[in-house]
């Protein structure tokens, strides 16, 4: 290197130090797991609901094995097996959740994904449904003396066995769809994407309109961190609260006037927020941590449900 070139390089280095200029971000690593590789996918879903009569909790942990079977022109073919699951807590839903998770245990799911690893369809749908029906037949006895629980169990089973191959992909292996959100995004540090979409209403009723902001907040060599924040649209929330208040007044026999609706809405508080963090290494999402909180106060009720979910991915030796 000549003297002139050396001085030029020294000047650039000095300028970078002075203005704290970071090296350019090369490119996001591509999701490209090796064919034949196996990955342990562990999930933990914690739910806590604070009510006037106490706190209801549930913890659901699952451990599944993902195998990359084949790389195709438009994605991958994979297999997934839930090896075991545990359900603990004092919530009324615990026995039902325990039976539901048992239905999915050791059922081999074969699926096709897009290049980002998002499941598109279940390839062995009839075989998977038959295995689930067989498992369910041995579990229904426990609900014989609880018709309401039996009805709920039957409803959950219908969601498993009355879906097509595309719909089943989001039901059977939804954790893989969550992981795929942060794979092959094509984003650069500081870049964000914002979309408006329906959000499930924690209080029931019509869906709320929400805004999701997905951002690449940190990039270090092959490691990336994404954050996805969901917030409810203010106009959508106001519309729901107005409708909710009118329904309550009508049900109680009170007069449904604009003043009474306004007064009731003013006495209530309802909020919902959700945040998810994605840690990606070498193009693959290795951890997702998601928290959603709902606050409802009004009509002598104080409901504070919090849901937390983590998904971790580790290679199987």
N, C-alpha and C positions, 0 to 999 in steps of 0.2 A: 504494500500500500504506500503510495507516494505521500510526501509531506502535506501537500494541499488536501488530499483526501482524508488524511489523518486529522487535520485541523477541522475539516468539515464535520467529520464524525464526532469529534469532541464537542463541537458547537451544538450539534443535535442532542447529544447526551445531556449537556448542560441545560439546554432549553427544556428538555423533558423533566429534569429535576426541578427547575425553577417553576414551571407551570404545572407540575404533577401530571404530565400526560402519560396515560397508560398505553401499553402496546395494543395494537389493533386486535380485535377479537377475530380469530381466524375463521372458524366455522363451527356450527353446532355438530357434535358427533352424531352419526346416523345410528338409528336403532337397527342392529344387525347381529342378533345373538347367533352363536354357532349352532348349526344343525346337530342334534343329538345332545345338546347341553340340557341340564336339568336344574330347576330353580325352585327353592322352597318359598312359598308365598304365605306369610302369616298375617292374619288380621286380628284386630282387637277393637270391638265396638262397645263403648261404655255409655250408658244412659242414666241420667239422674233427673228426677222430677220432684221438685219441692212443692208440696201441697199443704193446705192447712192441717190435714190429718197426719202429716209425716212425709218422709222422703222415700220414694220408690227408686230402687236401683236395679240395673241388670248389666252383666258383663258377658259378652259373647266372644270367644276366642276360637279361631279356626287355623288349621295348618293344612295347606294344600301343596301339591307337587305339579309344577308346570314343566312340560317337556317340549322342546322345539323339534318337531318331527320332520319338517321339510320346508325349504324355502321355495316359493313359487314366483311366477312372473308378477303377481299382484299382491304379494304378502307372504304369509307363513301358514303352515298347517301345524296345529299344536294339539297336545292332549293335556288334560287337567284332571286331577283326582283330589278330592278333599279327603285327607287321611283321617282327621279327627276334629272334634269340636267340643267345647265345654260351654255351658251356660249356667251362670250363677246370679244370685241376687234375690231381692224380696218383692220385685214387681209381679203383678198378677200375670203378666205375659210370659214369665219364665218357663213354666211347664210346656206351654204351647211352642215357644221358641226352641226348647230342647228337643221336642219331637220333630219339629220342622228341620232342624239341623241334622238330625239322625237320618232323615230321608235322603239327604244329599251325600251322606258318608259313603266313601268307596265306590261311587258311581263314576265310571270313566266318561269324561266329556271330551269329544273330539270336535275341534272347531277350525274354521278358516278365519284369518285375520287380514287386515289391510297392512301396508308397509310399516305403519306405526305400532302394530301389535294390537289394535282394537279388534275384538271379536265381531265378526260380521254375521256368521251363521253357525249353527250346530250341525255337524256333518253326520252324526249318529243319533239323530233325534229320537227315532222310534226305540232304539236300544236303551237310551238314557231314560225315556219315559217309562218303559217296562220295568226297569230296575227301581225307579222311584215308586211306582205303583206297588211293586212287591214289598218294598221296605215299609210303605205306609200301611199296608194291610196288617202288618204285625204290630202296629202302634195304636190303632184306633180304639182298641179295647179300653185303654186307660181313660177314654173320654165317654164311655158308655153311660155313666151316671151324671155326666155334665153336658147336657145337650147344647148349651151355649158355646162351650169350648169345642165340642165336636163340630158344630156349624162353622166356627172360625177355622178349625183345622181343615175341614173339607174345602173351605174357600181358599186357603193357602195352597192346598194340593191342586186345586183347579188352575191356579196361576202357574203351576209347574207343568201340568200335563195338557193344558188346553192352549198352548202357544205354538206358533209356527217356528221354523228354524231361525228366522231373523230375530223374533221377539225373545226366543229362549236364550239367545246369546247375551242379552242384557240382564237376564234373570239368573241363569246358572253360574256365570263367571263374571259378575259385575266388577269384581276387584280388578280384573285385567283391563276393563274399559277405563277405569279410573287411572291406572298406571299409564295407559296410552295417551292420556291428555297432555303429558309433558314430554312425549317422545316425538321426534321429527317435527318440531314446531316451526323451524326455519326462522326463529327470532334472534335478535341481537340484544345485548345488555341494555336495559332501560326501555326497550320496546314493550308496548302493551297492546292488548286487544280487548275491546269492550263490546259486549253483546247484550241485548235485551231478550229475555225468554221467560216463560211461565215458571213459577216456583210453587212447590207444594205448600198449601196453607196448613200450618201447624194446628190451627183451630178447626180445621175442616172447612167444607164449603168450596166456593170457587177458588181457582188458583190465583195467586198474586203475580203481578208483573215484577220481575227482578232485573237488576243490572249486574252482570258479571264482568269483573276486570281481571284479566289474566296477564301477568307481567313477569318477564325475566329480570330478576332483581340482582342476581350475582352470577358471575362466570369466572372460573379459575381453572385454566387448562381444560381438562375433560370434565370438570365438575360444574354443574349448573344448579341454580336454585330458582324455582318459579313460585309465585304466590297468586292464588286465585281468591278474590274477595267478592262475595255476593251480598248485595243490599237490596231491600225492597223499594220499589218506586213509590215516592211519597203520594202521588195522585192515586195510584192503585191501592195503597194502604187506606187512604181517606175514603175512597169509594167502598172498600170492604167494610170499614168501621161504620159507615152510614147505613149500609145494608144490614149489618149485624145488629145494630141498634134498633132499626125498624122491626126486624124479626123478633127481638126480645120484647119490645113494647107490645107488639101484636099478640104474642104468646101469653103475655101477662094480663091482657085485656085493657092495657093503658091506651090512652089516645096517642095516635101516631102523627104528631104535629111536628113541623120543622123545629120549633123551640124545644120540644121534649127530646127529639132526636139529637139536637145539638147539645143539650144538657147531659144526656146519657153518654155521648161520645166524649165529652169533656171530662167525664168522671172515670174514664177508662184509659189504660195505657197498654199498647200492644206493639212490640218491636221484635224483629228477627234479623239476625246477622250470621254469616257463615264465612269462615276463612280456612283455606287449605294451602299447605306448603308442600312442594314437590322437590325432592333431592334426586338429581340425575347424574349418573357417572357412566362415561363411555357410551352414551346414547340410551342407556336403560334407566328407568325410574327405579330406584332402590328403596325409597321411603316416601310415604305420603302421610301427613298429619293434618287431620281435618277436625274443626270444632264448629258447632252451630249452637246458638243460644236463642231461646225464645223467652220473652217476658210478657206476661199478661196480668194486669191488675185491674180489678173492677168487680162490681156486684158482689162484694165481700169475698172475692176470690183472689188468690195470689199464687199464680202458677209460674214456675221458673224451670222449664225443662232445658237440660244441656246434653248434647250428644257429642261424643268424641270418638273418632275412628282413626286408627293407624294401620297402615299396610307396609310391611317390610319384605324385601326380596333379597335372598342370599343364594349363592351357588351351592348346588349339592355336589360334594366331592365325588 
